[in-house]
Amino acid sequence: MERESRMPRWLRRGARGAAAADAAVARRRDELLLAAEAGFPLARAAHPQDYGCSCERIGCPTPGRHPVSFAWQTEATTDPERIGRWFDADPATNVITPTGRVHDVLDVPLAAGEAALARLESEGVELGPVAVVDPDRMLFFTMTRAPDDEEEWWPCELDCHPETLDEHPGLRWHCRASYVLLPPSRVPGGGGVRWLRGPEHPLPEPLKLLEALTDANAEANAADEARQGADSVGRDEPVGWYGR
């Protein structure tokens, strides 16, 4: 019997792979345009590349997590044609959304966010868009508290700017002059940013969520401290203590 050539199978497999990749790119593009349609301003961001960042800066401190342009606040737009051109030019691009304009973002550790989300849903509290940033953060999008008058401002110790992220390991409140990564961005290590509740949901008042998020964050911190305390007691015990 004549042996069938396997080349057509390889070609078909390659075609299916290319079609799947094209479909994934189209889904990412549609997701960005959906956020823009909901009123979220978008700006281009760097993306993970190999073991570093697409910005090619040696030792980039935030690979795949920062804007492409220093003029990101001016660049941010909801124009679908402009966003489409960015994406078509670089389908791997990440996106950020500036906060303090249309929305603010309450940014919490993932464990605290999951606990708060369960509590808020059980209480019937109105929730807006919610996203997860791998590996360990959750973003709650709310109405902005930025005043109409730029001379007025409500200072808050939870305010977080991009350069002060490390100073706010717990609850962060992104408002004017800050930004967050927006789905479907990718982060180093193979993770990404994904919606739990999409941008089509109306933005709630931030203070309605703040109490639950603050309480959940405090409880998570207390649990971590208790675990660390238990671990340190075990480490401090002298060798040979048991069985004396």
C-alpha positions in Angstrom: 0.0 0.0 0.0 1.3 3.4 -0.9 2.2 5.4 2.2 0.2 8.7 2.5 2.3 11.8 2.7 2.1 13.6 6.0 2.9 17.0 4.6 -0.8 18.0 4.1 -1.5 17.3 7.8 1.3 19.6 8.8 0.0 22.2 6.5 -3.5 21.8 7.9 -2.2 21.9 11.4 -0.3 25.1 10.7 -3.3 26.7 9.1 -5.4 25.8 12.1 -2.8 27.3 14.4 -2.6 30.5 12.4 -6.4 30.8 12.4 -6.5 30.3 16.2 -3.8 33.0 16.6 -5.8 35.4 14.3 -8.9 34.8 16.3 -7.1 35.5 19.6 -5.8 38.8 18.2 -9.3 39.7 17.0 -10.7 39.0 20.5 -8.1 41.2 22.1 -8.9 44.0 19.7 -12.6 43.7 20.3 -12.0 43.7 24.1 -10.1 47.0 23.9 -12.7 48.6 21.7 -15.4 47.5 24.1 -13.6 49.3 27.0 -13.3 52.4 24.8 -16.9 52.3 23.9 -17.7 52.2 27.7 -15.8 55.4 28.0 -12.5 54.2 29.3 -9.6 56.3 27.9 -6.8 54.0 26.6 -3.1 54.6 26.0 -0.4 52.2 24.7 1.8 50.3 27.2 4.8 48.1 26.9 4.4 44.4 26.9 6.5 41.4 28.2 9.1 40.3 25.6 11.3 37.3 26.1 12.6 37.7 29.6 12.2 41.4 29.7 10.2 44.3 28.4 9.4 45.5 24.9 10.8 48.9 25.8 14.3 47.3 25.7 15.4 49.3 28.7 18.1 47.4 30.5 16.8 46.5 33.9 13.4 47.9 33.3 11.8 48.1 36.8 8.3 47.4 35.7 8.4 45.2 32.6 5.2 45.2 30.6 3.5 47.5 33.1 4.3 51.0 32.0 3.1 53.4 29.2 5.0 53.5 25.9 5.0 57.3 25.8 5.8 59.8 28.5 2.8 61.7 27.1 0.4 58.9 28.1 -2.0 61.3 29.7 -2.3 63.3 26.4 -2.3 60.2 24.3 -5.1 58.5 26.1 -8.3 58.3 24.0 -11.6 56.5 23.4 -11.4 57.0 19.6 -11.9 53.5 18.1 -10.1 54.3 14.9 -7.0 55.5 16.7 -7.0 52.6 19.1 -7.5 50.2 16.1 -4.4 51.7 14.4 -2.3 51.2 17.5 -3.4 47.6 17.8 -3.0 46.8 14.1 0.6 48.3 14.2 1.5 46.2 17.3 -1.0 43.4 18.2 1.1 42.5 21.2 0.6 45.9 22.8 -0.6 46.3 26.4 -2.9 49.1 27.3 -3.3 51.3 30.4 -6.3 53.5 31.4 -5.6 56.8 33.2 -7.5 57.2 36.4 -9.0 60.4 37.9 -10.9 61.3 34.7 -13.8 59.0 34.1 -13.0 56.5 36.8 -10.9 55.7 39.9 -9.6 52.3 40.8 -9.4 50.7 44.2 -6.6 48.2 43.9 -6.2 45.5 46.6 -4.4 42.2 47.2 -6.1 39.3 45.5 -7.1 37.5 48.7 -8.6 40.7 50.2 -10.4 41.4 46.9 -12.0 38.0 46.7 -13.2 38.2 50.3 -14.6 41.7 49.7 -16.2 40.7 46.5 -18.1 37.8 48.2 -19.2 40.1 51.0 -20.4 42.8 48.7 -22.3 40.4 46.4 -24.0 38.7 49.4 -25.1 42.2 50.6 -26.4 43.2 47.3 -24.1 46.1 46.9 -23.9 47.6 43.4 -20.6 46.6 41.8 -19.0 48.0 38.7 -16.2 46.6 36.6 -13.8 44.3 38.4 -10.5 42.9 37.0 -7.8 40.6 38.2 -4.1 41.4 37.6 -2.0 38.2 37.9 -0.5 37.1 40.1 -1.9 38.9 43.2 -4.0 42.0 42.7 -7.7 42.9 42.1 -9.0 46.1 40.6 -12.4 47.6 41.5 -13.4 50.4 39.1 -15.5 53.2 40.6 -16.7 56.7 39.7 -13.9 59.3 40.1 -13.8 61.6 43.0 -11.8 64.2 41.0 -13.4 67.6 41.4 -14.6 69.8 38.5 -12.4 72.6 39.9 -8.7 71.7 39.6 -7.9 74.1 42.4 -9.9 71.8 44.8 -8.6 68.4 45.8 -9.5 65.8 48.4 -6.2 64.4 49.7 -6.2 60.8 50.7 -3.3 58.7 52.1 -4.4 55.8 49.9 -3.8 57.8 46.7 -1.4 55.9 44.5 0.7 57.2 41.7 2.7 54.9 39.4 5.9 55.8 41.1 4.6 55.1 44.6 3.2 51.6 44.0 5.7 50.0 46.4 4.7 52.4 49.2 1.1 51.0 49.1 1.4 47.2 49.4 -2.2 46.9 50.7 -5.1 49.0 49.5 -4.3 51.5 46.8 -6.6 54.2 45.5 -5.6 55.2 41.9 -6.9 58.7 41.1 -5.5 61.7 39.3 -2.1 61.2 37.6 -2.2 57.4 38.0 -3.1 54.5 35.8 -3.7 50.8 35.8 -3.2 48.0 33.2 -6.5 47.1 31.5 -7.6 43.8 30.1 -6.5 42.1 27.9 -2.9 43.1 28.9 -0.2 40.6 29.7 2.3 40.5 32.5 5.6 38.8 32.9 5.5 35.1 33.8 2.7 34.2 31.4 -0.1 35.9 33.4 -2.3 38.8 32.4 -5.2 41.1 33.3 -8.7 39.8 32.9 -12.2 41.0 33.6 -14.4 39.4 36.3 -17.0 42.0 35.6 -16.7 43.9 32.3 -16.5 47.6 31.5 -20.2 47.6 30.5 -21.2 47.7 34.2 -22.0 51.2 35.6 -19.4 52.7 37.8 -20.4 52.8 41.5 -19.5 55.4 44.2 -16.1 54.5 45.6 -17.1 55.0 49.2 -19.7 52.3 49.0 -16.9 49.8 48.3 -14.2 51.3 50.5 -15.3 50.0 53.8 -15.6 46.4 52.6 -12.2 46.6 50.9 -10.5 48.2 53.9 -12.0 45.6 56.3 -11.0 42.7 54.0 -7.5 44.0 53.6 -7.1 44.4 57.4 -8.3 40.9 58.0 -5.9 39.5 55.3 -3.0 41.4 56.9 -3.9 40.1 60.4 -4.1 36.5 59.1 -0.6 37.0 57.4 0.9 38.4 60.6 -0.6 35.4 62.6 0.9 32.9 60.2 4.3 34.7 60.3 4.2 34.7 64.1 3.5 31.0 64.2 6.3 30.3 61.8 8.8 32.4 63.8 7.9 30.6 67.0 8.6 27.3 65.4 12.0 28.6 64.0 13.0 30.1 67.4 12.7 26.8 69.3 16.1 25.4 70.2 17.2 22.2 68.6 16.6 19.2 70.9 13.9 21.0 73.0 11.4 18.2 72.5 12.1 15.0 74.4 14.2 16.5 77.2 
